[in-house]
Amino acid sequence: MNPFSPSAIARFREQVNSLIQQDLGIGADRASTFVQYAENLLLTEQADSLPKIAQVLEQQGIRVKWNQVLWFKRSEFLAQWLAPHIVGELLDLLCGHGEVGKSLTKLRINVTLTERDGIYPEDWKLPANLPYIPLSALTTFPPSRQFDTVLLCTVLHHEINSQALLALAERLATKRIIIVENCLEQNFPADYQLLMDILFNNSLNLTNLESPAVHQTVEEWLAATSTFGKVIHLERRASVPGVPLSHHLIVIEVNQ
């Protein structure tokens, strides 16, 4: 799969141009100038273009605005979407910067965060007032230590072995597993999904997240979790603030 294919870059041009204007509030001329610059680099230099795109995002102030939308507007949007489906104590499994969990606590949900060490930049500080368990410790928890609901929010497509993470979620959840994913669709094919992963992880920010190109259709994720329990809610959102991809919400009532 080639994330720098002309078709993937054409989708990048259309989707990101619209996002910069609508979600970040940046004017059409400035958005178009950045997107055209990035497109030309991606077509000619491919992976070597990522540091240059990062530099321009920083210089033009787009990076700051984009991250603010991702941290706050996206997190608040997702929290509102998820909250009606959460029961009891929630584990945010691979929580990223923790802002989704923080937004959920404002909705009176009891949240515990967990993440791998060394994945995100050092200046990304998790919310200090939320319980935190390193993933390395969580995997050794006794079977008696569980959570009512386990959340996997846009993390499965970063996992080389997504089944292992799903198995951990199944072990830790007593009532529900909630999955939010960017699923493969006709308008969001695999090469474009991978290109956006690479840009988010290597240009917009510098992280150690994997981009293993394991995106799946919603039907494939449903099949992967079919033994966990009953799907009680399935919903699609065409857009989420700051992310030029559709999202699916899958709520599973786990087997007792």
Secondary structure, DSSP 8 states (H G I E B T S, - for coil): --TTSHHHHHHHHHHHHHHHHHTT---HHHHHHHHHHHHHHHHHTGGGGHHHHHHHHHHTTHHHHHHHIIIIIIHHHHHHHHGGG--SSEEEES-TTSHHHHHHHTTT--EEEEE-TTSS-TT----TTS-EEEHHHHTT--TT--EEEEEEES-GGG-TTHHHHHHHHHHHEEEEEEEEE---BTTB-HHHHHHHHHHIIIIIS------------HHHHHHHTTTTEEEEEEEEES-BTTBSS-EEEEEEEE--
